């Protein structure tokens, strides 16, 4: 009970290297339940960069010498190196002092570092969660584009993470040490937007008692992020186009131009080409912004990422609050995996925040979810498990065809890996 209460992962092995104990924090870090881990060799469950020169835990058991605070990268079951950890290892002794196994502790540095971040200055690719082909294509494009000064247009529905991507692009560019200035074009009134963008001099208008630099000047040397740019008034779009072409402008009340060096990132939740056809957005400005275009798909179109997003959010809340939520009931998981998420990732985070607040144990049940998700709606059918029409023979055929790789089999069947695992468990299919 004491070990299960720790926020640090702990597991023990016998002399043959088979896992004999696996605490709750180890479940959270590895994404594998104790039931799955017990009896397996440690390298099958916790494979890290420390394993490259042989099993260090076996060496510790043979030598009897402890190893403390070793830096390593934990390699997840799907082969992605995504989690930096600190590892300590020690021999496990019986009452007579004989070595009967080994014990290893794991502390996730990524989650600790993530919680220590108070702003967006350190966002990296790992902060945008996703294994789906759509997300991987976005990463492939932006990894090439981020180091250059080119303008990027990020399109996608509300709540998909466009702001986060803009932060990541800035942080992965040579301008990372310079300002990242955001302008929400929909939040500022039309009569204030121009002065906010370009600044003004004292006396430019009634009440202008001092010089005020605009967002372009504040972003000099760095990045200016124009969010909801489709809401910018047409009258201001013409001036913005001139500034983007020449990188100089007149502040209100000024007689001399101000020259700046600014990289432009823009985002909108409406297809900008449709806004152009509707005469709501200037065509010439659209082509000036649309040098590199990235479309962030709604969560409904990348359902493969839902389990990853859920797991990361729960891990973060556990670190924030010192809780130990490690799993969901079957009903709750089915509801979360099959919900449409019209509000995308932002809505998912609100749903999970609600569940974490109401949950007082280590298992989130359906009763902890918001009422709208628990009650059937005439516009939303009852949750049905994806792949529910697949029988045992179909699953076996897919698994055998892909050498029992659950990830590859799930992709071939068009279902989530978590769904495949549940179906295997329900049908009594075991990996040989």
N, C-alpha and C positions, 0 to 999 in steps of 0.2 A: 504494500500500500504506500509506503514511503517512497519507493523508487518510482511508482506510477504518478506520484505527485510532483516530481521534478520536471522542470522545463528543459532539461538536458536529456538527450537520448541515451539510454543505457541498454546494452545487451550483453549476455554472457554466453560462452561456448564451453563445450566439454573438451576433453583432450583430443578428440577427433575433429574439432573445429565446427561441430554442429551447434546451432543456436538452441540454448536451453531456457533463456529468459529474454523478453523483449518488451520494454516499457512503452507507455502511451506516447511519450515524446519521440521515441524512435519510430513509432507508427506515423506520426505527423511528418517527420523529416524524410522518411523513405517513401511514404505513400503506400506502405504495405502493412497489412494487419498482422498482429501477433500470431493469429491462427495460420496465416500463410508463411510466416517466417520460421516458426518453431520447427526444429528438426532438419532444417536446411543448412548447408555450409555457409559460413558468414560471407564469403566472396560472392555467393549467389544473391545475397540480399543487400549487402553494403559493399559495393565495389567503388574504391576511390583511387586517387593517384598514388596512395601509399602501397597499393597492391601490385604496382608495376614490377617491383623487385622481389616478389614472393610475399607470402602472408606475414605481415609484421606482427600480428597477434600470436601466430605460432612461434615466431622468434622470441617474443616476450615470454611465452610460456616455457620455452626451452631454457632461456637464460635466467629467468626469474627477475629480470631487471625491468622496472617500469619505464614508460615513455610518456611525457606530459606535453600538452599544448602544441601538438604538431599541426601545421597548416596543411590542408588537403582540399581537393575538389571532389565532391561526391558525384558519382556518375549514376544518374537515375536509370530505372529499368529500361527505358526506351533508348538509352545510349546518349542522352544529351547531358553534357557537363554543365550543370546550371547552378550548383549549390556549393559555395565555399564553406568549409567547416573547420573547426578545431577538434582534434582527436587526442584522447589520452587512453593509454592501454596499460593493463597491469595483470599479473598472474593472479588466479583465484586459488586461495589456500583453504584447506580444511582445518579442523581443530588441532591436528598434529603438525601443521605447517607444511603439509605435502601439497604440491601443485595438482589441482584437480580440474583446471580449466583456465579460462581467461575472461577478463571483463574489459569492455570498451565503452567509452563515453563519447558522445558526439554533440557538439554545439553548432547550430546553424548560424554562421556569421552573416549570411545574406539578410536574414530576417532582422537580426539585431541592427545591422547597418541601415536597413530600410526604415526601421522605427526611429533611428537617430536622425534621419533626414527631416528637417523642418521646412524645407522649401523644395523647389523643382531643379536646383542647380546640379544635382547629381543623377538625374534620370538617365538610364541606359536602356539598351534594347531589351534586357531581361524584364524591365518594368511593364512592357507591353506584352501581355501574356497571350500565347497562341502557338499551336502546332499545326493548325489547318493550312492547306495549300494557299489559301487567300492571304493569310498573315505572312507566310514565308515569302510570297511574291512581293509583298510590301517591303519586307526586310531586305530582300535582294536588291530592290530598286534604291531604297534610301541609304543603304550602306555605301553604294557607289556615289550617290548624289550628295550626301551630308557633308563631306569635306570640301565641296566646291561652293562658290558663291551664288549658284543658280537659284532662281525663284522657284518655289514649290507651291502648288495648289493642292490642298487636302480636302477632298469632298467625302461626305458620308452623313448618315442620319445623326440626329442628336443623341448624345450619350455613348458614342462608339469609341471615344478616346482621341479625337483629333487634336485637342490641346496637348495631350501627353506626347503624341507623335511630334508635334512642333517643338516641344521642349527637348525631346531626344535628339532631333535633327540639330538643334542649336548646340547641345552638349557634346555631340559627336563631331562638331566642326572646329576649325581653327579659331573660331570666334568664341569658344566656350568661356573664356575668361572675361569677355566683354558683356555689356548689358543685353538682357532679353526682355524686350518691352512688348506688352500685349495691349491691343486696342480692340475693344468689343464694339464694333460699328453699330450694333443693334441697341446697345445700352445707352449711348450718348444722344441727346437731342440734336437735331440737324443744325440748329444755330450755334451749338457749342463744339460740334465735331471738328470744324475747320480750325478753330483756335487751339483745340486739344492736339490736333495732328501737327500743326505747323508753328504753334506758339504765337506770341504777340509782344509788342514793345509797349512800354509805359505811355499812356495817353492815346493808344490806338482806338479806344472807345471808352465810353463812360464807365468808370469803375476800374479801369486798368491802371492801378496805382504803381505797378512795378513790372519789369520785364518778366516774362514767363516762357521758358523753353518748351517747345512742343515735343511730341513723342518721337518725331524723327531725330531731333537733336539729342534727346535722351538716349536713343538707340545707336548713336554714332559709334562706329567701329564694331557694333554687334548686330543683333537681329531684331526686326520689327515684325510682330505677328499680328496680322489683320484678321481677327475672328469675325464670323458672320458678315463677310465682306459683301454678300449679296444685298444686305440692308443699307449699304452706303448710298446716300442721295446722288442722283445723276449729276447735280450741279457740282458736287465735290469730286466725282469720278474723273472729270476732265482735268482738274488740277492735279489729282493723284497721278494720272498718266504722265503728265509733264514731269513731275518729280521723279517718277520711276525711270524715265528715259534719261534725264540730265543729272539726277541726284543733287539738285539745288532748287531752292524755293525762296519766296519772300514771306517772312513772318508778317502777321497783320501789323500794319503801321510802319513797316520797314521800307527803306529805299535801296538797300543792298541785299543781294542774295546771300543765303547761307548754304554752304556746300557740306554734304555729309557722305559718309561711307556706311551704307546700311544694306543688310541682306533682308529680302522680303519673303516671308512665309504667309500664306493666306489660307483661310478655311471657310467653308460654307456648308450648311445642311440642306441646301436646295441645289439641284443640278444647274450649274452656272450657264451651260449652253442653252438650257431651256429659258433661263432668265433673259439671255441675249435675244432669243427668238421672240420673246414677249415684249421686247423693247424696254425692259426694266434694268438692263445692265449694258454698258457700252461694249460694243464688239471689239473695238481696238484695245480697250483695257483688258478684256477677257484674254485676248491673244498675248498680251504682254505678261499677264499673270500665269498663263497656262503653258509655261516652259516645260516643267515636269509636273504631271498630274498623278495623284494617288487617290484611289477610291477605297475608303474603309468600309467594308461590308457590314450590314446589320448582324447582330448576334444570331439571328434566326438562320442566316446563311453560312455560319461557321459553328455549327452545333458541336463539332468535335472539340472546340476549345472550352465548352461549358464546364466539364469536370476540372480542368486545370484552373480556371478562374475561381471556381468554388473553393478548391483546395487552398489556393494562395490567399484568398480573403480570410478563410477560417484560421490559417496559420498566423496571419498578421494580427487578427483579433486576439488570438491566444497569447501572443507576445505582448500586445498592448495591455491586456487586462489580467494576465496571469491565470487564464482559464486553461482547461485541458479538453476542449471539445475535439473528439477525434473521429467521429463518424456520424452518419445519418441513418435514421430508420429507413426501411425499404420504401414505405409510402412517401416519406419526405423526399427521398432521392428521386423516385419516379416523378414526383410532382415538379421538382426543380429541373430535371433533365428534359422534360417534355413541355415545359411552359414556353410560350412564344417570345417573351421578353420584348414587347413593343418599345420599351424605354431603353433597351440594349444594356450595356455593361453598367451604366449608372443605376438602372432599375434593379439589376441583379444585386448590386452592392447594398441598395436600400433594403431589399428582401432579406438578405443574409444578415444585415445589421439588426433587423427586427428579430430574426430567429435567434441570434446570439444573445440579445438582451433578455429574451424570455426564457432561454434554456438555462436551467440551473444544474444540469448534470453534465455528462460527457457525450451525450447522444442527442442530436437535434431530431425531434419528431415532427410529424405533419402538423400537430397542434401548435407548434412554435412558429409556423409560417403565417404570413398575413392572411386575413380572413378572405380576401378576394381570390387567393390561390386555393384555399381549402374548399370553397363553395363552388359548385358547378355553375357556369355562366351560359346563358343562351348563345353568346357569341364565341364561347370557347369550349370545345368538347372536353370531356373528362380525359385526364392524362392516360395515354396508352403507351406501353413500353415499346420503343423502337425495336424492330427485329422480333416482335412477338409471334409472327407467323412462321418463323424459322424452326424447323424440327431438328431433332438430334442428328439425323443423317447429314443435313445441310451444314450444320456447324462442324461436325467431324470432318467432312470433306474439305471445308475451307481451311481448317486448322492443319490437316495433313498436307494440303497443297502448299502451305506456307511454313512447313517445318515447325509447326506448333507455335509460331510467333503470333501472339494475340493481337498485337498492333497491326500487322500486315493482314491478318484474317479479318479483323474488324473493318479495315479500309475496303477490302474486297467485298464484304457483305453490306457496306454502306451504313454501318452502325458505329456507335462509340465503343471504345475498348472496355469502358466500365460496363456498358450494356452487355457486351459479349461475355464478360466475366460472370455477371449475374445469371445469364442464361446457362452458361456452363455449370455453375453451381447448382442451379435449379434442376438441370437435367442429369446431374451426377457425372459430368465429363471432367476427367482429371488429366493434367499434363503428364505424360509419361516421363 
